[in-house]
């Protein structure tokens, strides 16, 4: 049956030839100069958002059914508006977000959308004409998907859209972000995803720009079709900053599907790490996505057997190409060590001691990686990853795209909290760079962490708590160096429940350290544990490391655990009267992870 023209008719922006592009009225644009926004002296508020959302401009989002929700719908939804989903339902957040970035795949960016709407630029190539022909005939998406997979994996000679088309789409992406960016109220970042999959292993990065269109429009996104090696990506980022005098950073995806590559022990080209490599990686990748819809990547029970909370929303069966992980326990453990954040942080201590630089000195953040355009991480309002994982009586019993992972396996996660001086691109970006960011698996738990040498329990009650913390120590993401002999690092932690969620159960500090003999160890300390059956709305604690040794490299991060709540599959079971496989827990304990604080015994090491 011929493709229905009405399905892909342009809503607006006809010159771009992009479906799902909706006009933003003046009331929505709200553009005011960031310099007009009041900026606090210190980071005094936490802002919630998502830096990893896909719209119909992404090939997989579109091919799996999202034909209508473009970047504008994603921003409108994040700002609290109700939108119609790909499955024809109405969706709305209970609370708007403070910031968002639509991070569509650079590879074939907007190409399907352009073909569906008849863009002349998209149809100017032989590839465009052939794929449009498939769409107009009975073949449909089938041969397009086959050719796409063959080209991105190297099984077929590569054909790509014209640079003119990609430039047009990128300019549109930047323009939409600019129209929805409302400094002081809502931040819309320009960015995209670099989707590297060497050998079917997930090495994706999200690219975040601090800048507006006067700088970001000077480039065309660097894609994994040009190179799947992160070192080549970093060269592109360096060139961007040098050419435009702008600012940009990269965020590595949750590495649990990376086949052990994310925190490997060699470069992608197989060379040993050097100090220059470590320093370059740390410069461009200051934070890491520790949780998202494809599972949680903080810790693994095989790597942390003494951690009762390590096995949370674990995805550990395959890589991104569905290739099974080795069954041999030694090989499996080695692979997992290259996939989980805590293991990566521990490896970083050894590289710091050996090379003088730490390639794995990253903060922790969370994203959804949704491909519906709908950024949701609430279990009672979860809209899945693709169209077929939007709410329905069938979603928990079918696979994504009818061939990938079970929808029931999806995790309703996550968001990032950023401590910043104002809700603007500049202030939020700068906070990410200094790692004043933390990850949540869903709840908006307010978490504050300071580390220093002179804190005391009484400091928790200070009226000017934040000012005292900054003036006498460092916040999450900071560095501690040797103080007076005989002192151990001290920590101030405050955690406040999400006002729309349940109480808190415990606060933990996770420590990793490298001994003088070169062994790397970890320990999880319960520093605050409520005895109340229903938990506590707030947990505050002063803690000093009882096992500190001044000659040992170390890191510390906070993990706050909520009281149990229903998993999204349990809500589905009740809502649709369906049975859920016992493989999936009825209740889970959501949590937040702070960015670490590092201790180094030699400032000049």
C-alpha positions in Angstrom: 0.0 0.0 0.0 1.4 3.4 -0.9 2.6 5.5 2.0 0.0 7.9 3.2 1.1 11.4 2.3 -1.1 12.8 5.1 0.9 10.9 7.7 4.0 12.9 7.0 2.6 16.2 5.9 4.6 19.2 7.2 3.2 21.1 10.1 5.5 24.0 9.5 9.0 24.8 8.4 8.3 23.6 4.8 11.7 24.9 3.6 13.4 22.3 5.9 11.3 19.4 4.7 11.1 18.0 8.3 8.0 16.3 9.7 6.9 17.0 13.2 8.3 20.6 13.2 5.8 22.8 15.0 5.8 26.5 15.3 6.6 28.1 18.6 4.5 31.1 19.4 6.0 34.2 21.0 4.6 33.1 24.3 6.7 29.9 24.2 9.9 31.4 22.9 10.6 33.7 25.8 14.1 34.7 24.6 15.8 37.0 26.9 19.5 37.5 27.3 21.2 35.3 29.9 22.9 38.4 31.2 19.5 39.7 32.4 19.1 36.7 34.7 19.9 37.1 38.4 23.0 35.0 39.2 23.6 33.9 42.8 27.0 34.3 44.4 27.2 30.5 45.0 25.3 27.5 43.5 22.2 27.8 45.7 19.6 25.7 43.9 19.4 22.3 42.2 17.9 22.1 38.7 16.4 19.0 37.3 16.5 17.8 33.7 17.6 15.4 31.0 20.4 15.7 28.5 19.6 12.6 26.5 16.3 12.6 24.6 15.6 11.4 21.1 13.0 12.7 18.7 11.7 11.6 15.3 14.9 13.0 13.8 16.8 10.0 15.1 16.8 7.0 12.7 15.8 4.4 15.3 13.2 6.6 17.0 11.5 7.2 13.6 11.8 3.7 12.2 10.3 2.2 15.4 7.2 4.3 15.1 7.8 7.9 16.3 6.8 9.7 13.1 5.3 12.9 14.7 7.2 14.0 17.8 10.1 16.2 16.9 12.3 18.3 19.0 9.6 20.9 19.6 7.3 18.4 21.1 10.1 17.1 23.3 10.7 20.6 24.7 7.1 21.4 25.1 6.6 18.2 27.1 9.6 18.9 29.3 8.2 22.4 30.0 5.0 20.8 31.3 2.7 20.9 28.3 0.5 18.0 27.4 1.3 16.4 24.1 -0.1 13.6 22.0 2.2 10.6 21.9 3.1 8.4 18.9 0.5 5.9 20.0 -2.2 8.6 20.1 -2.4 8.9 23.9 -2.1 12.1 26.0 1.0 12.5 28.1 2.0 15.2 30.6 4.6 15.4 33.4 3.3 16.0 37.0 6.1 18.6 37.3 8.0 20.3 34.5 11.8 20.0 34.1 14.2 22.8 34.4 16.4 21.9 31.4 16.5 19.5 28.4 18.6 18.6 25.5 17.3 16.8 22.4 20.3 14.6 21.5 19.3 13.0 18.2 21.8 10.6 16.5 24.2 12.4 14.2 24.2 9.4 11.9 21.5 10.0 9.3 20.2 12.9 11.3 16.6 13.7 10.2 17.0 11.7 7.0 14.0 9.5 7.4 11.9 12.5 8.4 13.1 14.4 5.3 12.2 11.5 3.0 8.8 11.1 4.6 8.0 14.7 4.0 9.5 14.9 0.4 12.5 17.1 1.2 14.3 18.0 -2.1 17.7 17.9 -0.3 16.9 14.5 1.1 15.8 13.2 -2.3 18.8 14.7 -4.1 21.0 11.6 -3.5 20.7 8.1 -4.9 20.3 6.8 -1.4 17.4 9.2 -0.8 15.6 8.2 -4.0 16.0 4.5 -3.3 14.8 4.7 0.3 11.9 6.9 -0.7 11.0 4.3 -3.3 10.9 1.7 -0.5 8.6 3.9 1.5 6.2 4.3 -1.4 5.9 0.6 -2.1 5.1 -2.5 -0.1 8.7 -3.0 1.1 8.4 -0.1 3.6 10.9 0.1 6.3 12.2 -3.4 6.0 14.9 -2.9 3.4 15.8 0.5 4.7 16.5 -1.0 8.1 18.6 -3.8 6.5 20.7 -1.3 4.4 21.1 1.0 7.4 22.4 -1.7 9.7 24.8 -3.0 7.0 26.2 0.5 6.3 26.8 1.5 10.0 28.4 -1.9 10.7 30.6 -1.8 7.5 28.9 -4.8 5.8 27.9 -2.6 2.9 29.6 0.4 1.2 28.6 3.5 3.1 26.1 6.0 1.6 25.2 9.2 3.5 23.0 12.2 3.0 24.4 15.3 1.5 26.2 17.7 3.8 23.7 20.4 2.7 20.9 18.3 4.0 22.6 17.5 7.3 23.5 21.2 7.7 19.9 22.2 7.1 18.7 19.7 9.8 21.3 20.7 12.3 20.5 24.4 11.8 16.9 23.5 12.5 17.8 21.6 15.7 19.8 24.6 16.9 17.0 27.0 16.1 14.4 25.0 18.0 16.6 24.8 21.1 17.1 28.6 20.8 13.4 29.3 20.6 12.6 27.2 23.6 15.6 28.4 25.7 14.2 30.8 28.3 17.1 31.8 30.6 16.1 31.8 34.2 13.1 29.6 33.6 14.0 26.8 31.2 17.2 25.8 29.5 17.3 24.1 26.1 20.8 23.0 25.1 21.9 22.4 21.6 23.6 19.0 21.1 23.5 15.6 19.5 24.5 12.0 20.0 27.7 10.5 18.5 26.7 6.8 18.2 29.8 4.7 18.1 29.3 1.0 18.1 32.6 -0.8 17.4 31.9 -4.5 17.0 28.4 -4.0 18.3 29.6 -2.5 21.6 28.0 0.7 23.0 30.5 3.6 23.1 28.0 6.4 22.5 28.6 9.9 23.6 26.2 12.9 24.0 27.7 16.2 22.9 26.6 19.3 24.8 27.2 22.8 23.7 27.3 25.8 26.0 26.8 28.2 23.1 24.0 29.7 21.0 23.5 29.5 17.2 26.2 32.1 16.4 28.7 29.4 17.2 27.0 26.1 17.0 25.8 26.7 13.5 29.4 27.0 12.3 29.7 23.2 12.4 28.1 20.0 11.1 27.9 17.3 13.8 30.8 14.9 13.8 29.3 11.4 13.5 30.5 7.8 14.1 30.2 7.3 10.3 33.3 9.5 10.1 35.0 7.7 13.0 33.9 5.5 15.8 37.1 6.3 17.9 36.5 8.7 20.8 39.9 10.2 20.2 38.8 11.5 16.8 35.7 12.9 18.5 37.8 14.8 21.0 39.8 16.2 18.1 36.6 17.5 16.6 35.6 19.1 20.0 39.0 20.7 20.3 38.7 22.1 16.8 35.2 23.5 17.6 36.5 25.3 20.6 39.5 26.6 18.8 37.6 27.8 15.8 34.5 29.3 17.5 35.9 30.2 20.9 32.9 28.3 22.2 32.6 25.5 24.8 31.5 21.9 24.4 31.8 18.6 26.3 30.9 14.9 25.8 29.1 12.6 28.1 29.7 8.8 27.8 26.6 6.6 27.9 25.9 4.1 30.5 28.5 1.5 29.6 26.7 -1.7 30.7 26.3 -2.7 27.0 29.8 -1.7 26.0 31.3 -5.2 26.1 33.9 -4.0 28.6 35.1 -1.2 26.4 33.8 1.8 28.3 36.4 1.5 31.1 38.9 -0.6 29.2 42.6 -0.7 29.8 43.7 0.4 26.3 42.6 3.0 23.7 40.1 2.0 21.1 43.0 1.6 18.7 44.6 -0.9 21.1 47.4 1.3 22.5 48.3 1.6 26.2 47.0 4.6 28.1 49.4 7.5 28.3 49.2 10.6 30.5 48.2 12.7 27.5 45.3 10.3 26.7 44.1 10.3 30.3 44.3 14.1 30.5 42.5 14.5 27.2 39.7 12.1 28.2 39.2 13.8 31.5 39.1 17.2 29.8 36.3 16.3 27.3 34.3 13.9 29.4 33.9 15.3 32.9 30.8 13.4 33.7 29.3 9.9 33.0 25.8 8.7 32.5 25.4 6.1 35.3 21.7 5.3 34.9 19.1 5.4 32.1 16.3 3.4 30.6 18.7 0.6 29.6 19.5 -0.2 33.2 21.6 1.1 36.1 25.4 1.2 35.8 26.6 2.2 39.2 27.7 -1.2 40.5 27.3 -5.0 39.8 26.8 -7.7 42.3 29.6 -9.9 40.9 32.1 -6.9 41.3 30.7 -5.8 44.6 29.5 -8.9 46.4 29.4 -7.2 49.8 27.1 -4.5 48.6 23.5 -5.5 49.2 22.2 -2.7 46.9 24.5 -3.4 44.0 22.0 -5.5 42.0 19.6 -2.7 40.9 17.9 -2.7 37.5 20.9 -4.7 36.2 21.4 -5.3 32.4 24.3 -7.7 32.1 23.4 -10.3 29.5 24.5 -8.8 26.2 26.2 -5.8 24.5 24.3 -3.3 22.4 24.2 -5.7 19.4 22.6 -8.5 21.6 25.7 -10.5 21.6 25.8 -12.6 24.8 28.5 -11.9 27.4 30.9 -14.7 28.2 29.7 -17.4 30.5 33.3 -18.1 31.8 33.3 -16.3 35.2 36.8 -14.9 34.8 36.2 -13.5 31.4 32.7 -12.2 32.5 34.1 -10.4 35.5 36.9 -8.8 33.4 34.3 -7.6 30.9 32.0 -6.2 33.7 34.9 -4.3 35.2 35.0 -2.3 32.0 31.3 -1.5 32.2 30.3 -0.2 35.7 31.0 3.2 37.1 32.4 2.1 40.5 34.8 -0.2 38.7 35.8 2.6 36.4 36.4 5.0 39.3 38.6 2.4 41.0 40.6 1.8 37.8 41.1 5.6 37.6 42.9 5.6 41.0 45.5 3.2 39.6 46.1 5.2 36.5 46.5 8.3 38.5 49.2 6.7 40.6 50.9 5.2 37.6 50.5 7.9 34.9 50.0 11.0 37.0 46.6 11.5 35.3 43.2 9.9 35.8 41.2 9.1 32.6 38.2 8.0 34.8 37.8 11.0 37.0 34.2 11.6 36.2 31.1 12.9 37.9 27.8 11.0 37.8 24.6 12.0 36.0 21.4 10.3 34.8 19.3 10.5 31.6 16.4 8.8 30.1 17.7 7.9 26.6 14.0 7.9 25.6 13.2 7.7 21.9 9.6 8.8 22.2 10.5 12.5 22.7 8.9 12.1 26.2 11.4 12.5 29.1 9.8 10.5 31.9 11.5 8.7 34.8 8.5 8.3 37.1 7.3 4.7 37.5 3.7 5.8 37.8 4.0 7.9 34.6 6.5 5.9 32.5 6.4 6.3 28.7 9.0 3.8 27.8 11.8 3.9 25.2 10.1 3.4 21.8 6.5 3.6 20.5 5.8 0.0 21.4 6.9 0.6 25.0 4.4 3.4 25.6 1.6 2.4 28.1 -0.6 -0.4 27.0 -1.8 -3.8 28.2 0.6 -5.5 25.8 3.9 -3.6 26.4 5.1 -5.6 29.3 4.8 -8.9 27.4 6.5 -7.9 24.1 9.9 -6.9 23.0 11.1 -3.5 21.8 10.8 -3.4 18.1 9.6 -7.0 18.4 13.2 -8.2 18.3 15.2 -6.3 20.9 15.0 -6.6 24.7 11.8 -7.2 26.6 9.9 -3.9 27.3 9.4 -5.2 30.9 13.2 -5.0 31.3 13.3 -1.2 30.8 14.1 0.9 33.7 12.1 4.1 34.5 15.3 6.1 34.8 16.8 8.7 35.1 17.3 12.5 35.5 20.2 14.7 36.6 20.2 17.3 39.4 22.6 20.2 38.9 23.7 22.6 41.5 24.1 26.0 39.8 23.9 29.7 40.3 21.1 30.2 37.8 19.1 28.2 35.3 20.9 29.3 32.1 23.0 27.4 29.6 26.2 29.0 30.8 25.7 28.3 34.5 24.4 24.8 34.1 27.2 23.9 31.6 29.8 25.3 33.9 28.4 23.3 36.8 28.6 20.1 34.7 32.2 20.9 33.9 33.1 21.2 37.6 31.0 18.0 38.3 28.4 19.6 40.6 25.9 17.2 39.2 24.3 14.0 40.4 22.2 11.2 39.1 18.8 10.0 40.1 16.9 6.9 39.1 13.7 8.9 39.2 12.9 10.7 42.4 13.9 14.4 42.8 15.8 13.9 46.0 17.7 17.0 47.0 21.3 16.0 47.8 24.1 18.2 49.1 27.7 17.1 49.8 30.7 18.9 51.1 34.1 17.4 52.0 37.0 19.0 53.8 39.3 18.6 56.8 37.7 20.8 59.5 34.0 20.1 59.4 32.1 19.2 62.5 28.6 17.8 63.3 27.4 21.3 64.4 28.0 22.6 60.8 24.9 20.7 59.7 22.8 23.2 61.6 24.4 26.3 60.4 22.0 28.8 58.8 24.5 29.5 56.0 25.2 25.9 55.4 26.2 26.1 51.8 28.4 29.2 52.3 30.2 27.4 55.1 30.6 24.3 52.9 32.1 26.1 50.0 34.4 28.3 52.2 35.7 25.4 54.3 35.7 22.5 51.8 34.8 21.3 48.3 31.4 20.2 46.9 30.7 17.0 45.0 33.1 16.7 42.1 35.9 18.4 44.0 39.4 17.4 45.0 41.0 17.1 48.4 44.7 17.3 49.0 46.8 16.5 52.1 46.2 18.6 55.2 47.8 18.6 58.6 49.2 15.3 59.7 46.7 13.1 61.7 43.6 14.5 60.1 41.0 12.4 58.1 38.6 13.9 55.6 35.3 15.0 56.9 31.9 15.1 55.1 28.7 16.9 55.4 25.7 15.3 53.7 22.1 16.5 53.5 19.4 14.6 51.7 15.8 15.8 51.4 13.0 13.5 50.0 11.2 14.3 46.8 8.0 16.0 47.9 6.0 13.8 45.6 7.6 10.6 46.6 8.2 8.4 49.7 10.6 8.9 52.5 14.3 8.1 52.6 15.7 4.9 54.2 19.5 5.5 54.3 22.5 7.5 53.3 25.7 5.7 52.3 29.2 6.8 51.4 30.9 4.6 48.9 34.7 4.7 49.2 37.3 3.3 46.8 41.0 3.4 47.5 44.4 2.2 46.2 46.7 0.7 48.8 50.4 1.3 49.0 50.9 -2.2 47.4 48.7 -1.2 44.4 45.6 -3.1 45.3 42.3 -1.3 44.7 39.5 -1.8 47.2 36.0 -0.5 48.0 33.7 -0.2 51.0 30.1 1.0 51.5 29.5 2.8 54.8 25.9 3.2 56.1 26.4 6.7 57.6 22.7 7.4 58.2 20.0 4.7 58.6 16.5 5.4 59.8 14.8 3.2 62.3 11.4 4.5 61.3 9.2 2.0 59.5 8.2 4.6 56.9 11.6 6.2 56.6 12.5 9.9 57.2 11.8 12.9 55.0 15.3 14.2 55.6 18.6 12.6 56.5 21.6 14.7 57.5 25.0 13.4 58.6 28.5 14.4 59.5 31.0 11.6 58.8 34.8 11.3 59.1 36.6 8.4 57.3 37.7 6.0 60.1 40.0 4.0 57.8 41.8 6.9 56.1 45.5 6.6 55.2 47.1 9.8 53.9 49.3 7.9 51.4 46.4 6.3 49.6 44.5 7.6 46.6 40.8 7.5 47.2 37.3 8.6 46.0 34.1 9.0 47.9 30.5 9.4 46.7 27.1 9.4 48.3 24.3 7.0 47.6 20.9 7.8 49.1 18.3 5.0 49.1 14.5 5.5 49.3 12.0 3.4 51.0 10.5 0.7 48.6 8.0 1.8 45.9 6.2 0.0 43.1 8.1 -0.6 39.9 6.4 0.6 36.7 5.5 -3.0 35.7 3.5 -3.3 39.0 1.6 -0.1 38.1 0.9 -1.7 34.7 -0.2 -4.9 36.3 -2.8 -3.0 38.4 -3.8 -0.7 35.6 -4.3 -3.2 32.9 -5.1 -6.4 35.0 -2.2 -8.3 33.4 0.4 -10.6 34.9 4.0 -9.6 35.0 6.9 -12.1 34.9 8.3 -12.9 38.3 11.7 -12.0 36.8 10.9 -8.4 37.5 10.5 -7.2 41.1 7.2 -5.8 42.2 9.0 -3.2 44.4 12.3 -1.4 44.0 14.3 1.1 46.0 15.1 4.2 44.0 18.3 6.1 44.7 20.5 9.1 43.9 24.3 9.0 43.3 26.4 12.1 44.0 29.4 12.9 41.9 32.6 11.8 43.8 35.1 13.7 45.7 38.7 12.6 45.2 41.6 12.6 47.6 45.2 12.7 46.1 48.2 12.3 48.4 50.4 14.5 46.2 48.9 17.6 44.5 51.6 17.5 41.9 51.5 13.8 41.2 
